[in-house]
Amino acid sequence: MEHVFQKSWFCSVTTLDDGRLLAETTLIGTDIEALGRLVIERDNFIIREAAWEVNRSPEGALNGGGTIQGLRGVTAYFNSGGDLRREAGDIAGGLVREMLAECVRGIIQAETFLYRERGYPTPESYGEYWEKAYLNSCRYYSHLHRISRRWSEYVGGYYTAKKLYARFKNCSILRISGGYAASGIFNDSFHEMGICVKLNDQGMVLDCQGNFLRAPDPVCFENAARLESLKGAVLSGFDKKDVIKKIGGPCGCDHLADLVYDMAKGLRKALYP
């Protein structure tokens, strides 16, 4: 058994001394080391600063850093994908857009502790907004009739001061006899899950298992059974749409799909260095 590729992401959303929010994503792996940063207004999520650094890349080809003026004034929320593609899509081969998109995801997750600033009088009213606006967006919001606790109940025991949200992801690819093994970990303020995959030399999934350690409700834990659908698939050839079709969607989990997609990209790096 030999490790051939690793990559880790860490995203955090914290409160600055002036009350604004700082969202940062650090990416470090076998082939790359980089940082993406957004400074946003606390109440409306308007971006005031967008910056990036690539500290290490193959032969230094992507090294550099700077700010992205075109993202100033953009709202860091669900509909910001087009702005990120337009303003950051080509920088460092798309790596900067990827890191800033991670920052936006973190901001959306941190919103649960900013409900008053966002116009909701109580945690319950904020949870009700999500139940209506994101109905059928994942397994949790597609099975509200089955859940044993609402979102506000799940996060009710959290304490937040400067740090509002944190997320860690890791993808590891190992060379084993007859093929490869891949493992993935997703661990954030609200969820925790892990995946182990066995593949042949061509990147076809021979076995795939995983489980949830933390999630908003037991109904979310049922998502692990969907990993069975990956058996026989050539994971190294998957794009994001392929993964969502298998693992995501109304009966799946976006975080699980995100982790599987990271593993697919890592596997391509291992197979085609």
KOLKEZA-848562 format. One record per residue (C-alpha): residue number from 1; x, y, z. Coordinates in Angstrom, 3 decimals. Layout:
N
> NUM; X; Y; Z $
...
//
This chain:
273
> 1; 0.000; 0.000; 0.000 $
> 2; 1.378; 3.381; -1.027 $
> 3; -0.061; 6.883; -0.800 $
> 4; 0.088; 8.502; -4.243 $
> 5; -2.096; 11.604; -3.875 $
> 6; -3.653; 13.702; -1.100 $
> 7; -5.571; 16.943; -0.915 $
> 8; -7.204; 18.783; 1.987 $
> 9; -9.476; 21.817; 2.155 $
> 10; -10.196; 23.944; 5.204 $
> 11; -12.864; 26.652; 5.139 $
> 12; -13.757; 28.973; 8.000 $
> 13; -16.109; 31.918; 8.484 $
> 14; -15.211; 34.305; 11.303 $
> 15; -16.184; 37.764; 12.521 $
> 16; -13.639; 40.559; 12.049 $
> 17; -13.117; 43.330; 14.591 $
> 18; -15.134; 45.758; 12.450 $
> 19; -18.128; 43.375; 12.394 $
> 20; -17.695; 42.206; 8.816 $
> 21; -17.204; 38.521; 7.995 $
> 22; -14.058; 36.828; 6.741 $
> 23; -14.441; 33.612; 4.760 $
> 24; -11.210; 31.792; 3.930 $
> 25; -10.478; 28.524; 2.166 $
> 26; -7.046; 26.944; 2.434 $
> 27; -6.178; 24.202; -0.048 $
> 28; -3.110; 22.032; 0.464 $
> 29; -2.163; 18.819; -1.280 $
> 30; 0.430; 16.828; -3.152 $
> 31; 0.363; 19.153; -6.145 $
> 32; -0.924; 22.490; -4.850 $
> 33; -1.102; 24.947; -1.973 $
> 34; -3.400; 27.947; -2.198 $
> 35; -5.749; 30.337; -0.396 $
> 36; -9.006; 32.092; -1.283 $
> 37; -10.461; 34.929; 0.792 $
> 38; -13.727; 36.914; 0.870 $
> 39; -14.557; 39.821; 3.171 $
> 40; -18.310; 40.462; 3.235 $
> 41; -20.866; 42.634; 4.998 $
> 42; -22.550; 40.856; 7.890 $
> 43; -26.170; 41.687; 7.062 $
> 44; -26.408; 41.558; 3.261 $
> 45; -23.402; 39.334; 2.352 $
> 46; -22.093; 41.923; -0.122 $
> 47; -18.469; 41.197; -1.057 $
> 48; -16.063; 44.007; -0.154 $
> 49; -12.826; 42.150; -0.888 $
> 50; -11.943; 39.054; -2.895 $
> 51; -8.339; 37.854; -2.865 $
> 52; -6.298; 34.767; -3.682 $
> 53; -2.832; 33.243; -3.437 $
> 54; -1.285; 30.195; -5.048 $
> 55; 1.847; 29.411; -3.063 $
> 56; 2.881; 26.111; -4.685 $
> 57; 1.925; 24.476; -7.964 $
> 58; 3.542; 22.144; -10.528 $
> 59; 6.685; 23.921; -11.735 $
> 60; 5.245; 27.138; -10.276 $
> 61; 2.935; 27.517; -13.276 $
> 62; -0.004; 28.812; -11.231 $
> 63; 1.920; 30.676; -8.535 $
> 64; 0.841; 34.202; -7.770 $
> 65; -1.857; 36.204; -6.071 $
> 66; -4.023; 39.274; -6.190 $
> 67; -7.481; 40.737; -5.721 $
> 68; -10.535; 40.459; -7.951 $
> 69; -12.134; 43.877; -8.269 $
> 70; -15.007; 42.553; -10.373 $
> 71; -16.420; 40.655; -7.394 $
> 72; -16.790; 43.734; -5.216 $
> 73; -20.494; 44.423; -4.730 $
> 74; -21.565; 40.870; -5.592 $
> 75; -23.728; 39.058; -3.036 $
> 76; -22.001; 35.928; -1.749 $
> 77; -24.988; 33.609; -1.863 $
> 78; -26.629; 30.917; -3.989 $
> 79; -26.831; 32.954; -7.200 $
> 80; -23.203; 34.110; -7.222 $
> 81; -21.920; 31.223; -9.368 $
> 82; -22.184; 33.170; -12.612 $
> 83; -20.216; 36.094; -11.181 $
> 84; -17.519; 33.749; -9.901 $
> 85; -17.196; 32.101; -13.314 $
> 86; -17.059; 35.439; -15.126 $
> 87; -14.597; 37.181; -12.806 $
> 88; -12.464; 34.307; -11.511 $
> 89; -13.099; 31.346; -13.801 $
> 90; -9.828; 31.570; -15.736 $
> 91; -7.513; 32.590; -12.909 $
> 92; -4.973; 29.882; -12.049 $
> 93; -6.748; 27.421; -14.305 $
> 94; -10.040; 27.717; -12.422 $
> 95; -8.500; 27.047; -9.023 $
> 96; -9.361; 30.501; -7.672 $
> 97; -13.023; 30.154; -8.615 $
> 98; -13.081; 26.767; -6.857 $
> 99; -11.669; 28.207; -3.633 $
> 100; -13.956; 31.242; -3.618 $
> 101; -16.957; 28.995; -4.279 $
> 102; -15.948; 27.051; -1.156 $
> 103; -15.954; 30.369; 0.726 $
> 104; -19.483; 31.133; -0.494 $
> 105; -20.683; 27.692; 0.622 $
> 106; -19.231; 28.397; 4.037 $
> 107; -21.000; 31.761; 4.228 $
> 108; -24.326; 30.129; 3.388 $
> 109; -23.800; 27.598; 6.172 $
> 110; -22.794; 30.329; 8.646 $
> 111; -26.044; 32.170; 7.904 $
> 112; -27.823; 29.937; 10.415 $
> 113; -26.148; 31.981; 13.205 $
> 114; -26.906; 35.318; 11.521 $
> 115; -30.668; 34.934; 11.336 $
> 116; -31.395; 38.308; 12.974 $
> 117; -29.098; 40.194; 10.589 $
> 118; -30.796; 38.368; 7.717 $
> 119; -34.264; 39.492; 8.797 $
> 120; -35.581; 36.530; 10.788 $
> 121; -36.722; 37.158; 14.388 $
> 122; -36.063; 33.624; 15.671 $
> 123; -34.069; 30.526; 14.746 $
> 124; -37.394; 28.768; 14.154 $
> 125; -38.518; 31.333; 11.567 $
> 126; -35.199; 31.012; 9.767 $
> 127; -35.599; 27.231; 9.710 $
> 128; -39.115; 27.592; 8.310 $
> 129; -37.739; 29.770; 5.500 $
> 130; -35.327; 26.986; 4.516 $
> 131; -38.054; 24.364; 4.680 $
> 132; -40.078; 26.331; 2.133 $
> 133; -37.318; 27.739; -0.095 $
> 134; -35.278; 24.523; -0.325 $
> 135; -38.025; 21.933; -0.246 $
> 136; -36.907; 18.775; -2.093 $
> 137; -33.325; 20.001; -2.442 $
> 138; -31.814; 17.067; -0.492 $
> 139; -32.918; 14.038; 1.503 $
> 140; -33.570; 16.084; 4.644 $
> 141; -35.729; 18.683; 2.892 $
> 142; -37.464; 15.996; 0.820 $
> 143; -38.528; 14.034; 3.910 $
> 144; -39.684; 16.715; 6.337 $
> 145; -42.647; 14.519; 7.218 $
> 146; -40.215; 11.939; 8.626 $
> 147; -37.615; 14.017; 10.457 $
> 148; -37.438; 13.836; 14.246 $
> 149; -35.980; 17.323; 14.781 $
> 150; -36.049; 20.664; 13.023 $
> 151; -32.902; 22.515; 12.045 $
> 152; -33.332; 25.036; 14.885 $
> 153; -33.421; 22.153; 17.372 $
> 154; -30.279; 20.619; 15.914 $
> 155; -28.181; 23.807; 16.188 $
> 156; -29.805; 25.067; 19.392 $
> 157; -26.899; 24.002; 21.593 $
> 158; -24.182; 25.727; 19.549 $
> 159; -22.110; 28.589; 20.938 $
> 160; -20.687; 31.134; 18.514 $
> 161; -18.453; 34.121; 19.145 $
> 162; -15.892; 35.036; 16.477 $
> 163; -16.011; 31.677; 14.679 $
> 164; -19.311; 30.986; 12.947 $
> 165; -18.511; 27.982; 10.791 $
> 166; -15.700; 25.553; 9.899 $
> 167; -15.365; 22.787; 7.301 $
> 168; -12.596; 20.263; 6.635 $
> 169; -12.375; 17.876; 3.670 $
> 170; -9.688; 15.382; 2.800 $
> 171; -9.166; 13.076; -0.161 $
> 172; -6.449; 10.377; -0.194 $
> 173; -5.574; 7.991; -3.052 $
> 174; -3.521; 4.873; -2.349 $
> 175; -1.940; 2.339; -4.693 $
> 176; -2.781; -1.196; -3.599 $
> 177; -2.376; -4.640; -5.109 $
> 178; -4.579; -4.829; -8.202 $
> 179; -5.610; -1.202; -8.293 $
> 180; -6.326; 1.723; -6.005 $
> 181; -8.057; 2.616; -2.774 $
> 182; -9.535; 6.040; -2.061 $
> 183; -10.760; 7.546; 1.161 $
> 184; -12.624; 10.771; 1.810 $
> 185; -13.530; 12.685; 4.964 $
> 186; -16.042; 15.518; 5.297 $
> 187; -16.238; 17.216; 8.688 $
> 188; -17.977; 20.543; 9.237 $
> 189; -19.886; 22.301; 12.006 $
> 190; -23.062; 20.376; 11.198 $
> 191; -22.070; 17.154; 9.395 $
> 192; -19.466; 14.400; 9.563 $
> 193; -19.037; 11.506; 7.123 $
> 194; -16.425; 9.229; 5.626 $
> 195; -16.081; 7.094; 2.487 $
> 196; -13.775; 4.230; 1.482 $
> 197; -13.603; 3.065; -2.140 $
> 198; -11.754; 0.193; -3.819 $
> 199; -11.009; 0.556; -7.550 $
> 200; -9.236; -1.343; -10.299 $
> 201; -6.370; 0.028; -12.404 $
> 202; -8.791; 1.796; -14.757 $
> 203; -10.572; 3.619; -11.957 $
> 204; -13.702; 1.448; -11.908 $
> 205; -15.344; 1.120; -8.492 $
> 206; -15.198; -2.430; -7.131 $
> 207; -16.534; -1.592; -3.681 $
> 208; -17.730; 1.571; -1.959 $
> 209; -18.720; 1.993; 1.664 $
> 210; -19.276; 4.919; 3.958 $
> 211; -21.213; 6.233; 6.902 $
> 212; -22.362; 9.377; 8.693 $
> 213; -21.181; 10.244; 12.196 $
> 214; -23.130; 13.518; 12.522 $
> 215; -26.030; 15.015; 10.580 $
> 216; -29.138; 17.108; 11.310 $
> 217; -31.446; 14.084; 11.489 $
> 218; -31.337; 10.265; 11.250 $
> 219; -32.987; 10.539; 7.826 $
> 220; -29.692; 11.990; 6.563 $
> 221; -27.836; 8.828; 7.589 $
> 222; -29.823; 6.919; 4.962 $
> 223; -27.750; 8.629; 2.271 $
> 224; -24.870; 6.225; 2.940 $
> 225; -26.842; 3.440; 1.235 $
> 226; -26.664; 5.372; -2.059 $
> 227; -22.930; 4.695; -2.271 $
> 228; -23.852; 1.226; -3.539 $
> 229; -24.848; 2.874; -6.827 $
> 230; -21.191; 3.667; -7.538 $
> 231; -20.201; 0.019; -7.925 $
> 232; -19.194; -0.670; -11.524 $
> 233; -18.860; 3.021; -12.365 $
> 234; -15.595; 4.442; -13.712 $
> 235; -15.193; 7.113; -11.060 $
> 236; -12.137; 8.631; -12.707 $
> 237; -14.350; 9.690; -15.626 $
> 238; -17.088; 11.317; -13.533 $
> 239; -17.897; 15.007; -13.743 $
> 240; -20.006; 16.857; -11.152 $
> 241; -23.295; 16.109; -12.939 $
> 242; -22.522; 12.378; -12.945 $
> 243; -21.890; 12.443; -9.207 $
> 244; -25.053; 14.426; -8.434 $
> 245; -27.099; 11.952; -10.466 $
> 246; -25.741; 9.062; -8.393 $
> 247; -25.407; 10.589; -4.924 $
> 248; -27.063; 14.013; -4.839 $
> 249; -30.421; 15.446; -5.810 $
> 250; -33.692; 15.420; -3.842 $
> 251; -33.020; 12.000; -2.304 $
> 252; -29.289; 12.517; -1.766 $
> 253; -26.789; 14.714; 0.046 $
> 254; -24.884; 17.642; -1.478 $
> 255; -22.017; 17.202; 0.985 $
> 256; -21.647; 13.517; 0.167 $
> 257; -21.726; 14.307; -3.565 $
> 258; -19.123; 17.020; -3.037 $
> 259; -16.832; 14.531; -1.310 $
> 260; -17.247; 11.873; -4.002 $
> 261; -16.491; 14.453; -6.711 $
> 262; -13.295; 15.470; -4.887 $
> 263; -12.295; 11.802; -4.854 $
> 264; -12.988; 11.526; -8.598 $
> 265; -10.699; 14.479; -9.304 $
> 266; -8.022; 13.082; -6.992 $
> 267; -8.199; 9.730; -8.745 $
> 268; -7.625; 11.407; -12.109 $
> 269; -4.512; 13.038; -10.683 $
> 270; -3.251; 9.636; -9.529 $
> 271; -4.041; 7.832; -12.781 $
> 272; -2.803; 10.589; -15.120 $
> 273; -0.067; 12.496; -13.246 $
//
